[in-house]
Amino acid sequence: MKNIILLVFTVLILGCNSKKKKEETIPTSHEKNDLSDSPLFNTEIVEPTKLFDNIYFVGYGGVGAFIVNTTQGIILIDAMWTNADAKNVIIPGIEKLGLNPKDIKYLLVTHEHADHYGGANYIEKTYKSKILMSEVSWNGIHDPNALVLVDPFGNKSSDLPLPQSYQKVDDKEVISLGETNIKVLLTPGHTKGAISLIINTTDNNIDHVVSIWGGTGLPNTLEENRKYLKSLNYFESFAIENGVDAQISNHPFVNNLLEDMKLLRLRKPTEENPLILTTEEFKRNIDTALRKSVIVKIKSIEQSKN
């Protein structure tokens, strides 16, 4: 019989820029019988929010999806927990933003956890969208021996209907639609098949580059945490080389995104976008939270083995 565990991610609060100097520590992964107080299990619907000229957030306070609108259609990044989430949260959110869900050409899934691929079946079936994933993630969601995860509604990941086909994405592959390019990086660690993304966009018609780190929670084993650190170093270096100046997460309680979205919904055209970072602020976010925490985890595991 498969092990059934609650889906628990390490809670990571980065602080979106250097103006927010509170430093947080990532707790280690653990199992817990009651996750009602976990920010991951926050199912309060967030007001659909425009982040940049063509990037939007829809979803819950715990997890959501990004809409990247282009001149040739929509790239949807992640699909939340279930088909019901896709139907009742993502699609109404897209419509509320004045966009047409029939324009979803691609659904890009960042990794093989149910809160990111759960609604993929609905999106594929309803809109004939192409599902894009790493090969490892695709194999992972179809692995009969994978751990069974339980969502806030009591659904088991093993019972989720899955997409029927996919298009594999590889390291440094560029997904292009209209004027938008999304660069894919294979960054195993949070999961074996996790990918991170670099997206060109604009804000008030000024060019910017947005990054999405492919899974904040720390894994459990020494080998996986070493992979996480290696992937993080790779991601940071690539992001800086490509001029990244913004950082967002599909878990909006990360990087202060929930608070920044409140500001964005009230933002006047002349006001700065709170998501914009300098290179130094981006590096500081990586160093003081992600890198520091995984190094502490690695040292802790190594010491426990001695």
C-alpha positions in Angstrom: 0.0 0.0 0.0 1.3 3.5 -0.8 2.1 5.9 1.9 -0.4 8.7 2.2 1.0 11.9 3.5 -0.3 15.4 3.8 1.1 17.8 1.2 3.4 20.0 3.3 5.8 22.5 1.8 8.4 24.3 3.7 7.1 27.8 4.2 9.5 30.4 2.8 9.0 34.1 3.2 11.7 35.9 1.3 10.8 39.6 1.3 10.4 40.9 -2.2 13.1 43.6 -1.9 15.7 45.0 0.3 13.3 47.5 1.7 11.8 44.6 3.6 14.7 43.6 5.8 13.0 41.0 7.9 15.0 37.8 7.5 13.1 34.6 7.7 14.3 31.0 8.4 13.0 28.1 6.4 11.8 25.3 8.8 12.6 21.8 7.8 10.0 19.6 6.1 7.7 17.7 8.4 4.4 15.9 8.5 1.5 17.4 10.3 -2.0 16.1 10.9 -3.7 19.5 10.9 -2.6 22.0 8.3 -5.6 24.4 8.7 -3.2 27.1 9.8 -0.6 26.5 7.1 -0.4 29.3 4.5 -0.2 26.6 1.8 -3.7 25.5 2.7 -5.2 29.0 2.5 -8.1 28.7 0.0 -9.3 32.3 0.2 -9.6 33.5 -3.4 -7.2 36.4 -4.2 -8.5 39.2 -6.4 -7.1 38.6 -9.9 -4.2 41.0 -10.1 -2.1 42.5 -12.9 1.6 42.2 -12.0 3.2 43.5 -15.2 1.8 44.6 -18.6 1.2 41.0 -19.6 1.6 38.9 -16.5 -1.3 38.3 -14.0 -2.0 36.3 -10.9 -5.1 34.3 -10.2 -5.7 31.8 -7.4 -5.8 31.3 -3.7 -3.7 32.8 -0.9 -1.9 29.5 -0.7 -1.2 28.7 -4.3 -2.2 30.1 -7.7 -1.4 30.4 -11.4 0.2 33.0 -13.6 -1.3 34.2 -16.9 1.1 35.4 -19.5 -0.9 37.1 -22.2 0.8 37.5 -25.6 -0.3 38.7 -29.0 -0.8 35.1 -30.1 -2.5 33.7 -27.0 -2.0 32.8 -23.3 0.7 30.8 -21.6 -0.8 29.6 -18.3 1.8 28.7 -15.6 0.5 26.0 -13.3 -3.0 24.8 -12.7 -3.5 24.7 -8.9 -4.9 21.7 -6.9 -7.8 20.2 -8.9 -10.0 20.4 -12.0 -12.5 22.3 -9.8 -9.9 24.9 -9.1 -9.2 25.3 -12.8 -12.9 25.6 -13.6 -14.0 27.7 -10.6 -11.0 29.9 -9.8 -8.5 30.1 -12.7 -11.0 30.5 -15.6 -13.3 33.0 -13.8 -10.1 34.9 -12.8 -8.9 35.1 -16.4 -12.4 36.3 -17.5 -12.4 38.9 -14.7 -9.1 40.3 -16.1 -10.8 40.8 -19.4 -9.0 37.9 -21.1 -10.4 34.9 -22.9 -9.6 31.4 -21.6 -10.1 30.0 -25.0 -6.8 31.7 -25.9 -4.8 29.4 -23.5 -2.3 27.8 -25.9 0.1 26.3 -23.4 -0.1 25.2 -19.8 3.4 25.2 -18.4 3.7 23.0 -15.2 6.6 23.9 -12.9 6.8 20.5 -11.1 5.1 17.3 -10.0 3.2 18.4 -6.9 -0.5 18.2 -7.1 -1.1 21.9 -6.3 0.7 22.7 -9.5 -0.7 20.2 -12.0 -4.1 19.3 -10.4 -6.2 21.3 -12.9 -4.1 20.4 -16.0 -6.6 17.7 -17.1 -9.4 20.3 -17.2 -7.4 22.9 -19.1 -6.2 20.3 -21.7 -9.7 18.8 -22.1 -11.6 22.1 -22.3 -9.3 24.3 -24.3 -7.1 21.8 -26.1 -4.1 23.5 -24.6 -0.7 21.9 -24.9 0.7 20.7 -21.6 4.4 21.5 -21.1 6.5 19.8 -18.4 9.9 18.4 -17.8 10.1 14.7 -18.7 10.9 13.8 -15.1 7.8 15.7 -13.9 5.6 13.9 -16.4 6.9 10.5 -15.4 6.5 11.6 -11.7 2.8 12.4 -11.9 2.2 9.0 -13.6 4.4 7.0 -11.2 2.2 4.4 -9.4 4.7 4.3 -6.6 4.7 8.1 -5.9 3.7 9.3 -2.5 0.0 10.1 -2.3 -0.6 13.7 -1.4 -3.7 15.1 0.2 -5.0 18.6 -0.6 -7.0 21.1 1.6 -10.3 19.6 0.3 -9.4 16.0 1.2 -8.6 14.9 -2.3 -5.8 12.4 -2.9 -3.4 13.1 -5.7 -3.7 9.4 -6.7 -7.3 10.1 -7.6 -6.7 13.1 -9.8 -7.5 12.8 -13.5 -4.2 13.5 -15.4 -3.5 15.2 -18.7 -3.3 12.7 -21.6 -0.3 14.1 -23.4 2.5 16.6 -23.0 5.4 18.4 -24.7 8.7 17.9 -23.0 10.7 21.0 -22.1 14.5 20.8 -21.6 17.1 22.9 -20.0 17.6 26.4 -21.5 14.7 25.7 -23.9 12.8 28.9 -24.9 9.0 28.8 -25.1 8.0 31.6 -27.5 4.5 32.9 -28.1 3.9 36.3 -29.8 6.5 38.7 -28.4 7.1 36.8 -25.2 9.9 34.4 -24.5 10.0 32.1 -21.4 13.4 30.5 -20.8 13.2 27.1 -18.9 15.9 25.9 -16.5 15.9 22.3 -15.2 16.4 22.9 -11.4 15.9 19.6 -9.5 15.8 19.8 -5.7 12.4 20.8 -4.5 11.3 17.9 -6.7 13.2 15.8 -9.1 11.5 17.4 -12.1 11.3 21.0 -11.0 11.9 23.8 -13.5 12.5 27.5 -13.0 11.5 30.2 -15.4 12.9 33.5 -16.8 10.2 35.6 -18.6 10.6 38.8 -20.6 7.9 41.3 -20.0 7.2 45.1 -19.7 5.8 47.4 -17.0 4.4 50.7 -18.4 6.1 49.7 -21.6 9.5 49.5 -20.0 11.3 46.2 -20.4 11.8 43.9 -17.4 12.8 40.3 -16.8 10.8 38.2 -14.2 12.1 35.0 -12.5 10.2 32.1 -11.0 12.2 29.7 -8.8 10.9 26.2 -9.2 9.9 25.2 -5.7 10.8 26.8 -2.4 10.4 23.9 0.1 13.5 22.0 1.1 13.7 18.3 0.4 14.6 15.7 3.0 17.7 13.8 1.9 21.3 15.0 1.8 21.5 14.2 -1.9 18.4 16.1 -2.7 19.5 19.1 -0.8 22.8 19.2 -2.5 21.0 19.1 -5.8 18.8 21.9 -4.6 21.8 24.1 -3.8 23.5 23.3 -7.1 20.3 24.2 -8.9 19.9 27.4 -6.9 23.4 28.5 -7.8 22.7 27.7 -11.5 19.4 29.6 -11.4 20.9 32.7 -9.7 23.8 32.9 -12.1 21.6 32.4 -15.2 19.0 34.9 -13.9 21.6 37.6 -13.3 23.2 37.0 -16.7 19.7 37.5 -18.3 19.0 40.8 -16.4 16.4 39.5 -14.0 14.9 42.4 -12.0 11.7 40.8 -10.5 11.0 37.6 -8.6 7.5 36.0 -8.1 6.2 32.7 -6.8 3.0 30.7 -7.4 2.8 30.5 -3.6 1.8 34.1 -3.1 2.7 34.1 0.6 6.3 33.8 -0.6 8.3 37.0 -1.5 5.6 39.2 0.1 3.6 38.8 -3.1 0.2 39.0 -1.3 1.1 42.4 0.2 2.6 43.6 -3.1 -0.5 42.6 -5.0 -2.6 44.8 -2.6 -0.3 47.7 -3.6 -0.5 46.9 -7.3 -4.3 46.9 -7.2 -4.2 50.4 -5.8 -1.2 51.5 -7.8 -1.4 54.8 -9.8 0.2 54.9 -13.3 3.0 57.1 -12.0 3.9 54.9 -9.0 6.7 52.3 -9.0 6.0 48.6 -9.3 6.8 47.0 -5.9 8.0 43.8 -7.6 10.9 45.5 -9.3 14.3 44.6 -7.8 17.9 45.7 -8.3 20.4 42.9 -9.0 21.8 43.3 -5.5 18.3 42.9 -4.0 17.7 39.8 -6.1 21.1 38.3 -4.9 20.3 39.2 -1.3 17.0 37.5 -1.5 18.7 34.3 -2.8 21.5 34.5 -0.3 19.7 35.4 3.0 16.8 33.0 2.7 17.1 30.2 0.1 20.9 29.6 0.1 21.3 30.1 3.8 18.5 27.7 4.7 19.6 24.9 2.4 23.2 25.1 3.6 22.0 24.9 7.2 19.9 21.8 6.2 22.8 20.2 4.5 25.1 20.7 7.5 22.5 19.4 9.9 22.0 16.2 7.9 25.8 15.7 7.6 26.3 16.2 11.3 23.5 13.7 12.1 25.3 11.1 10.1 28.6 11.5 12.0 
